[in-house]
Amino acid sequence: MNWGRSICKDVGGVDDVVTDLLREAEFQRLLYQERGGGALAAIASLAGVVLCGPSGSGKTLLVDALRRHADCTTRVLAATDVFKREMGESEGTLRAAFAPDGNGRWMLLVIEELDVIAPRGDAAADGEDNDGDHHHEERVRRELLHLLDGSAAKGIFVVAVTRSVEAIDPRVLRPHRLGTLVLELTCRTREQRRDVLRVVLRDAQVEDAEALLDRVAHVTHGYIGADLMQLARAALLNAIRRTNAATDDVTITNDDFDKALSQTRPSQLNTAESTVSYRTAADSSMVGLQGATAKLRAILVSPYSAASHRSLRLSDLGVSLPRGVLIHGPTGCGKTRLALAVAHESPLPLLIADATQLRSKVVGDSERAMARLFAQARQLSPCIIFFDPLEAFGKACLFCFSP
């Protein structure tokens, strides 16, 4: 398949995802074309892959590029097209989507919002007052499972799109169905963010483009595709306001991006369990904390600052950063102020673990809230999680044994 390069030109930061997707799709197409493979085809056949990622990560953009550049028949099945009011009509829609090509050619089937079509069983049952609706969803899930099992023999390769793999029925993610290859769309590396910015600003004039985009990519930790597009838009608007001219000759400068960075933030912070509400600067007014401030800056600020993106990194020296820092002291000594002030200087996203929001009297709610917090942190990684106070989340236990 020679259309992978064309897709990467339209969607930045997805080179690895596109490579894995097209490699598996090409292998499945060869298996279908060599139908005499027999036992080999039965063992190596795969119904499809799953594309997952948060809203704004570029899933729809990638699917649209896949449809434009694919050199085979492509169908799209949306969740809104599946569920019908009449009995059996939803299953019929699924069967029509999985019908083989009339000429017997291999084809791609894109299923959008798989977590809506085949939700996890407990999630589908939560809050259901109408047993008929639950039974309807279960029939749709069973029909989808049946069609996935026979899709490879029909020459159909499924590309399913979802926001969260955890929200999908585990039966859909069994091996040889859609669970063998799960591809996540992220912008966790500097190279991925730089590729996204390069695609977004390919028609714009950027001053010293390579150096500027590399610097911006280094400080935009936690940003996904939609956030980077918003950042580029804000930088362009700043350039238009500065020059007072809305023409194609406007040049985006370093100052335009610096101002845009102060106007935007990662969108995933909007859904975080707890985000920062108190921010200040670590200045000379924090008397007596200069030593602790310098140590925190060496861990949280210096390795991720814009000034260090071209300098020698700690990993080049074989030195790894600590996984966390414990700040302790009596009440009123400035622990919270120090931590938030230094975290404010760092370009990393900051999450605050508030015990009043995370702890609950209901059994299991605290654990679920903590799991959501760390799942959010993984999507924003690298990031900072601030526990204040730590003893509110778990105190030391003393076990006494008597003979």
C-alpha positions in Angstrom: 0.0 0.0 0.0 1.5 3.2 -1.2 -1.0 5.6 0.4 0.5 5.6 3.9 2.8 8.5 3.0 -0.2 10.6 1.6 -2.1 10.0 4.9 0.9 11.2 7.0 1.1 14.4 4.9 -2.5 15.2 5.9 -2.4 14.1 9.5 0.8 14.8 11.6 2.2 12.8 14.4 0.6 9.4 13.4 3.5 7.9 11.4 3.8 4.9 13.8 0.1 4.3 13.9 -0.3 4.5 10.2 2.6 2.1 9.7 1.2 -0.5 12.0 -2.3 -0.2 10.6 -1.3 -0.5 7.0 1.1 -3.4 7.7 -1.7 -5.4 9.3 -4.2 -4.4 6.6 -1.8 -5.4 3.8 -1.1 -8.8 5.5 -4.8 -9.5 5.8 -5.4 -8.5 2.1 -2.7 -10.9 1.0 -4.3 -13.7 3.1 -7.7 -13.0 1.5 -6.2 -13.0 -2.0 -4.3 -16.2 -1.4 -7.4 -18.1 -0.4 -5.6 -21.4 -0.9 -3.6 -20.7 2.3 -6.1 -22.9 4.3 -4.7 -23.5 7.7 -2.4 -20.4 7.6 -5.4 -18.1 6.8 -7.4 -19.7 9.6 -4.6 -19.0 12.2 -3.4 -15.6 11.0 -6.7 -14.0 10.0 -7.8 -11.0 12.0 -11.1 -9.1 11.9 -9.5 -5.7 12.3 -7.9 -3.1 14.6 -9.0 -0.5 17.1 -8.1 3.2 17.0 -8.4 4.8 20.4 -7.7 8.2 21.8 -9.3 11.1 23.6 -11.6 13.6 21.9 -9.5 15.8 19.7 -6.6 13.4 19.2 -7.2 13.1 15.5 -9.2 9.9 15.1 -11.8 11.4 12.7 -9.1 13.2 10.8 -7.2 10.0 10.3 -10.3 8.1 9.2 -11.1 10.8 6.7 -7.6 10.7 5.3 -7.9 6.9 5.1 -11.0 7.1 3.1 -9.5 9.6 0.7 -6.3 7.8 0.0 -7.2 4.2 0.3 -6.8 2.1 -2.9 -9.7 -0.2 -2.1 -13.4 0.0 -1.4 -14.2 1.8 1.9 -17.4 1.8 3.9 -18.2 3.8 7.0 -20.6 2.7 9.7 -21.6 5.4 12.2 -23.3 4.6 15.6 -26.2 6.9 14.6 -26.9 4.7 11.6 -27.1 1.4 13.6 -29.8 1.9 16.2 -33.3 1.9 14.8 -36.7 1.8 16.3 -38.2 -1.2 14.5 -37.3 -4.7 15.8 -34.5 -6.3 13.8 -33.7 -3.2 11.8 -30.5 -2.5 13.7 -29.2 -6.0 13.1 -30.1 -5.6 9.4 -28.0 -2.4 9.2 -25.0 -4.3 10.6 -25.5 -7.1 8.2 -25.6 -4.7 5.3 -22.4 -3.0 6.4 -20.6 -6.4 6.6 -21.9 -7.6 3.3 -19.0 -8.5 1.0 -18.1 -6.4 -2.0 -20.1 -7.3 -5.1 -17.0 -8.0 -7.1 -15.4 -10.1 -4.4 -12.7 -7.4 -3.7 -11.1 -6.8 -0.3 -12.5 -3.8 1.5 -12.1 -1.6 4.6 -15.0 -1.1 7.0 -14.7 1.9 9.4 -16.9 1.6 12.5 -17.2 4.9 14.3 -17.9 5.1 18.1 -17.5 1.4 18.7 -18.1 2.1 22.5 -21.6 3.2 21.6 -22.5 0.3 19.4 -20.9 -2.3 21.7 -20.6 -0.9 25.2 -19.3 -2.8 28.2 -22.2 -4.9 29.7 -22.2 -3.2 33.1 -22.0 0.3 31.5 -24.9 -0.5 29.3 -27.0 -1.7 32.2 -26.3 1.3 34.5 -29.3 3.4 34.8 -31.4 1.3 32.5 -35.1 1.5 33.4 -36.3 -0.1 30.3 -35.4 -3.8 29.9 -36.4 -3.7 26.3 -33.7 -1.2 25.5 -31.1 -3.3 27.3 -32.2 -6.4 25.3 -32.0 -4.4 22.1 -28.4 -3.4 22.8 -27.5 -6.9 23.7 -28.9 -8.2 20.4 -26.9 -5.6 18.5 -23.7 -6.7 20.3 -24.3 -10.4 19.6 -25.0 -9.6 15.9 -21.7 -7.6 15.8 -19.8 -10.5 17.4 -21.2 -12.9 14.9 -20.3 -10.7 11.9 -16.8 -10.0 13.2 -16.1 -13.7 13.4 -16.8 -14.1 9.6 -15.5 -10.8 8.3 -12.0 -12.0 7.4 -13.4 -14.8 5.2 -15.5 -12.1 3.3 -12.5 -9.9 2.7 -13.6 -7.2 5.1 -11.0 -5.5 7.4 -12.5 -3.5 10.2 -11.0 -0.3 11.6 -13.0 0.5 14.7 -12.7 4.0 16.4 -13.4 4.7 20.1 -12.5 7.1 22.8 -11.8 4.5 25.4 -11.0 0.8 25.1 -12.3 0.2 28.6 -15.8 1.2 27.5 -16.0 -1.6 24.9 -17.5 -5.0 25.5 -14.6 -7.3 26.3 -16.0 -9.9 23.9 -15.4 -7.6 21.0 -11.7 -7.3 22.1 -11.0 -11.0 22.0 -8.1 -12.3 19.9 -8.9 -12.6 16.2 -11.6 -10.0 16.6 -10.5 -6.5 17.4 -8.3 -6.9 20.5 -5.1 -8.2 18.9 -4.0 -4.8 17.7 -5.1 -1.6 19.6 -3.5 1.6 18.3 -3.6 4.7 20.4 -3.4 8.2 19.0 -1.3 10.4 21.2 1.1 13.4 21.1 3.3 12.4 24.0 6.6 12.9 22.3 8.2 16.1 21.0 8.5 14.7 17.5 4.8 14.0 17.3 3.8 17.4 18.4 6.3 19.0 16.0 4.8 17.0 13.1 1.3 18.1 14.0 2.4 21.7 14.1 4.2 21.4 10.8 1.0 20.0 9.1 -1.2 22.7 10.7 1.1 25.6 9.7 2.3 24.2 6.3 0.5 27.1 4.5 1.5 29.8 7.0 4.7 31.9 7.1 6.6 31.1 10.3 9.8 32.9 11.3 12.7 30.4 11.6 10.1 27.6 11.3 12.2 24.6 12.3 13.7 26.1 15.4 10.5 27.7 16.5 8.3 24.6 16.0 10.9 22.5 17.8 10.9 24.9 20.8 7.1 25.0 21.0 6.8 21.2 20.7 9.2 20.9 23.6 7.0 22.9 26.0 3.5 21.7 25.0 3.4 18.7 27.2 -0.1 17.3 27.5 -1.4 18.9 24.3 -3.2 16.8 21.8 -4.0 17.4 18.1 -6.9 19.7 18.7 -5.0 21.7 21.3 -2.1 22.2 19.0 -4.5 23.4 16.3 -6.0 25.9 18.8 -2.5 27.0 19.7 -1.5 27.6 16.1 -4.8 29.5 15.5 -4.1 31.7 18.6 -0.5 32.4 17.4 -1.9 33.4 13.9 -4.5 35.7 15.4 -1.8 37.3 17.6 0.3 37.9 14.4 -2.7 39.5 12.7 -3.4 41.8 15.6 0.3 42.8 15.8 0.6 43.6 12.1 -3.1 44.9 11.8 -3.2 43.0 8.4 -5.2 39.9 7.7 -3.3 38.7 4.6 -1.3 35.7 3.6 1.9 37.7 4.1 1.6 37.7 7.9 4.5 36.0 9.6 4.1 34.2 12.9 7.0 35.0 15.3 8.3 33.6 18.5 6.5 36.3 20.5 3.2 35.4 18.9 3.6 31.8 20.1 4.7 32.8 23.6 1.5 34.9 23.9 -0.6 32.0 22.5 0.9 29.6 25.0 -0.3 31.8 27.8 -3.8 31.8 26.3 -4.2 28.1 25.8 -3.8 24.9 27.9 -4.4 21.1 27.4 -8.0 20.4 26.9 -7.8 17.3 29.0 -7.3 19.4 32.0 -11.0 20.5 31.6 -12.0 16.9 32.6 -9.4 16.3 35.2 -10.4 15.1 38.7 -8.8 18.2 40.2 -6.9 21.0 38.5 -4.8 23.8 39.8 -6.7 26.8 41.3 -3.9 28.6 43.1 -0.8 29.8 41.3 2.0 32.1 42.2 5.6 32.7 41.3 8.6 31.4 43.3 10.3 34.7 43.9 12.5 36.3 46.6 9.5 36.7 48.9 9.7 33.0 49.8 12.5 33.7 52.4 14.4 30.7 53.7 13.2 28.3 50.9 15.8 29.0 48.3 17.6 25.7 48.7 14.4 23.6 48.4 13.3 25.8 45.5 16.5 25.2 43.6 16.2 21.4 44.1 12.6 21.4 42.9 13.4 23.5 39.9 16.2 21.0 39.0 13.6 18.2 38.9 10.4 19.9 37.6 11.6 22.9 35.5 15.1 22.6 34.0 14.7 19.3 32.2 11.5 20.5 30.5 12.1 24.2 29.9 12.4 25.8 26.4 16.0 26.7 27.1 17.0 23.0 27.5 15.4 21.6 24.4 18.7 21.7 22.5 21.0 21.2 25.4 22.4 17.9 26.7 19.7 15.9 28.4 20.0 13.9 31.6 19.2 10.7 29.7 22.3 11.3 27.6 24.3 11.1 30.8 22.6 8.0 32.0 20.8 9.9 34.8 17.1 9.4 35.5 14.8 11.8 37.3 13.1 10.7 40.5 9.6 9.5 40.3 8.4 11.8 43.0 9.3 14.3 45.6 8.2 14.4 49.3 8.0 17.8 50.9 7.5 17.7 54.7 7.5 20.2 57.5 5.2 21.7 60.2 2.0 23.5 59.4 2.6 27.0 58.0 6.2 26.5 56.8 5.2 27.1 53.1 5.0 23.5 51.7 1.9 24.2 49.5 3.1 27.6 48.3 6.5 26.2 47.4 5.1 23.2 45.5 2.5 25.2 43.5 5.0 28.0 42.8 7.6 25.8 41.3 5.0 23.7 39.5 3.7 26.9 37.9 7.2 27.6 36.4 7.3 24.1 34.9 5.7 23.6 31.4 4.2 20.3 32.6 0.5 20.1 33.2 -0.4 20.2 36.9 -3.1 18.0 38.5 -4.0 18.5 42.2 -5.3 15.5 44.1 -7.9 16.9 46.4 -8.8 14.5 49.2 -12.2 16.1 49.6 -13.0 15.1 46.0 -11.3 11.8 45.8 -12.3 10.2 49.1 -15.8 8.8 49.6 -17.7 6.8 52.2 -19.1 4.6 49.4 -17.1 1.4 49.0 -15.1 1.5 45.7 -15.8 5.2 44.9 -12.4 6.4 46.2 -10.6 3.7 44.2 -12.4 4.6 41.0 -11.7 8.3 41.5 -8.0 7.6 42.1 -7.9 5.3 39.0 -9.5 8.1 36.9 -6.9 10.6 38.2 -4.0 8.4 37.2 -5.6 7.6 33.8 -5.9 11.3 33.2 -2.2 11.7 34.2 -1.1 9.0 31.8 -2.9 10.8 29.0 -1.2 14.1 29.9 2.2 12.5 30.7 4.7 13.8 31.5 2.7 15.8 34.1 2.7 16.6 37.8 0.3 15.2 40.4 0.2 17.2 43.7 -1.1 15.4 46.8 -1.8 17.8 49.5 -1.7 16.5 52.2 -0.4 13.1 51.5 -1.5 11.6 54.8 -5.1 12.3 53.8 -4.9 9.5 51.2 -3.4 6.8 53.5 -1.7 6.8 56.8 1.0 4.4 58.0 -0.3 1.2 59.5 1.3 -0.4 62.6 0.9 -4.1 62.8 1.6 -5.6 66.3 2.0 -9.4 66.7 2.0 -11.1 70.0 3.4 -14.5 70.6 
